[in-house]
Amino acid sequence: MSDRVDRVSNGSSTAQHRATILPLDRFNAFSDGVFAIAITLLVLEIAVPSLSAPLLTALQELWPDFLGYFISFSYIGGIWLSHAGLTRLMKQGDSTSYGLNLLMLIFVALLPFTTRLMVTHLAGPDVEIATVIYGLDVLLASLTLSLLIFHVARQPTSWSTISPKTRSRGYTAGVGSQSGVGAFAVLLAFVARSPRLPSILS
């Protein structure tokens, strides 16, 4: 009787475990779609100069737009590389990893807006507020990706057949690279707000 109860219990727990396993194909496809759209929106925000203005002068006046584009493109590219490296080592997902991934994508998808906000206010009185909002967006995207990496690293069944040492090294590298890329993006944003930069580029 006890063996039968144990079998039923084990079968129930196994069924519950399988119910929490989610496929990685939709996890990756949706994430890549958001990354691609966010990067595309960045360049679409740069206006093409009109025919009425000298082209070189008009392009020079667009330096904040191009600077914001390169800053955010580099950041999104860096976070995408970390995300791709993580999912390459994963063999399955769960509801928590899906939730953390969606939370991270919220802040990635917000980057075209916060980039445009910062670029628009570079020469205005609210440049500090706009730059801080952009920095917070970058910070939160990096933080949520680090939380995703941390969660996956703590779930041995979520990883492919690799050694714990390799998992630990991958976690450290992922969090470290995200922190570095995020700090670099924020630093560039604060450099871009310097009042001396427009005169240097003129």
C-alpha positions in Angstrom: 0.0 0.0 0.0 2.8 2.4 1.0 4.6 1.6 -2.4 1.4 2.4 -4.3 1.0 5.7 -2.4 4.7 6.6 -3.1 4.2 5.8 -6.8 1.1 8.0 -7.0 2.8 10.8 -5.1 5.9 10.5 -7.4 3.7 10.5 -10.5 1.8 13.5 -9.3 5.0 15.5 -8.5 6.5 14.5 -11.9 3.3 15.7 -13.7 3.5 19.0 -11.8 7.1 19.4 -12.6 6.4 18.8 -16.3 3.6 21.3 -16.2 6.1 24.0 -15.1 8.5 23.3 -17.9 8.1 25.7 -20.8 9.7 25.5 -24.2 12.7 27.7 -25.2 11.6 28.2 -28.8 9.0 30.8 -28.0 11.2 32.2 -25.2 13.9 33.0 -27.8 11.7 34.0 -30.7 9.7 36.5 -28.7 12.9 37.9 -27.1 14.7 38.3 -30.4 11.7 40.0 -31.9 11.7 42.6 -29.1 15.4 43.2 -29.5 15.1 43.6 -33.2 12.1 46.0 -33.0 13.8 48.1 -30.3 17.0 48.5 -32.4 14.9 49.3 -35.5 12.9 52.0 -33.7 16.1 53.6 -32.6 17.2 54.4 -36.2 13.6 55.3 -37.3 13.7 58.1 -34.7 16.5 59.9 -36.7 14.9 62.3 -39.1 16.2 62.6 -42.7 17.3 66.2 -43.4 15.0 68.2 -45.7 16.0 69.4 -49.2 15.9 73.0 -48.0 18.9 72.8 -45.7 22.5 72.2 -46.7 23.1 68.4 -46.1 26.4 68.5 -44.2 25.1 71.3 -41.9 21.8 69.4 -41.3 23.7 66.1 -40.5 26.0 68.0 -38.1 23.0 69.3 -36.3 21.7 65.7 -35.9 24.8 64.7 -33.8 22.7 64.1 -30.6 20.4 61.7 -32.5 23.3 59.7 -33.9 25.1 59.7 -30.5 22.0 58.4 -28.8 21.5 55.8 -31.5 25.0 54.4 -31.2 24.9 54.4 -27.4 21.6 52.5 -27.2 22.4 50.2 -30.2 25.6 49.2 -28.4 23.7 48.6 -25.2 20.9 46.6 -26.7 23.5 44.6 -28.7 25.4 43.8 -25.5 22.3 42.7 -23.6 21.3 40.6 -26.6 24.7 38.8 -26.7 24.4 38.1 -23.0 20.9 36.8 -23.4 21.9 34.6 -26.4 24.8 33.2 -24.4 22.5 32.3 -21.5 19.8 30.6 -23.7 22.4 28.7 -25.5 23.3 26.9 -22.3 19.6 26.4 -21.2 17.7 23.3 -22.0 14.3 24.4 -20.6 12.4 27.3 -19.1 9.9 27.8 -16.3 7.3 30.3 -15.3 9.9 32.3 -13.3 12.4 32.5 -16.1 9.6 33.5 -18.5 8.4 36.2 -16.1 11.9 37.6 -15.5 12.5 37.6 -19.2 9.4 39.6 -19.9 10.3 42.1 -17.2 13.7 42.6 -18.8 12.1 43.1 -22.2 9.8 45.8 -20.7 12.9 48.0 -20.1 14.6 47.0 -23.4 11.4 48.0 -25.4 11.3 51.3 -23.5 14.9 52.3 -24.6 13.8 53.9 -27.9 11.6 56.3 -25.9 14.1 57.0 -23.1 16.8 57.5 -25.8 14.7 60.0 -27.7 13.8 61.7 -24.4 17.5 62.1 -23.5 18.5 63.3 -27.0 15.7 65.8 -27.2 16.6 67.4 -23.8 20.4 67.4 -24.2 20.4 71.2 -24.8 17.5 71.9 -22.5 17.1 72.8 -18.8 15.8 69.3 -17.9 18.8 67.4 -19.3 19.7 66.0 -15.9 16.3 64.5 -15.4 16.2 63.1 -19.0 19.7 61.5 -18.5 18.7 60.0 -15.2 15.6 58.5 -16.7 17.7 57.0 -19.5 20.2 55.7 -16.9 17.5 54.1 -14.8 16.1 52.3 -17.9 19.5 50.9 -18.7 20.1 50.0 -15.1 16.8 48.2 -14.7 17.3 46.3 -18.0 20.7 45.1 -16.8 19.4 44.2 -13.3 16.5 42.1 -14.6 18.8 40.2 -17.0 21.2 39.6 -14.1 18.2 38.3 -12.0 17.3 36.0 -14.9 20.8 34.7 -15.2 20.9 34.2 -11.4 17.6 32.3 -11.4 18.7 30.0 -14.2 22.1 29.4 -12.6 20.3 28.2 -9.4 18.2 25.7 -11.3 20.5 22.8 -12.3 17.7 21.1 -14.3 17.4 24.2 -16.5 21.0 23.9 -17.8 22.4 21.7 -20.4 24.9 19.0 -19.4 27.7 21.2 -18.3 29.8 21.3 -15.1 28.9 23.4 -12.1 32.3 25.3 -12.6 31.2 26.2 -16.2 27.8 27.3 -15.0 29.4 29.5 -12.3 31.8 31.0 -14.8 29.0 31.7 -17.3 26.9 33.3 -14.6 29.8 35.5 -13.4 30.7 36.5 -17.0 27.1 37.3 -17.9 26.5 39.5 -14.8 29.9 41.1 -15.1 29.4 42.0 -18.8 25.9 43.4 -18.3 27.2 45.6 -15.4 30.0 46.8 -17.6 27.9 47.5 -20.6 25.2 49.2 -18.5 27.8 51.4 -16.8 29.4 52.3 -20.1 26.0 53.3 -21.6 25.2 55.5 -18.6 28.7 57.1 -18.7 28.3 57.9 -22.4 24.9 59.4 -21.7 26.4 61.8 -19.1 29.3 62.7 -21.4 26.8 63.5 -24.1 25.0 66.0 -21.9 28.2 68.0 -21.4 27.7 71.5 -22.7 31.2 71.4 -24.2 30.4 68.5 -26.5 28.4 70.4 -29.1 31.2 73.0 -29.6 33.8 70.2 -29.9 31.8 68.6 -32.6 31.1 71.9 -34.4 
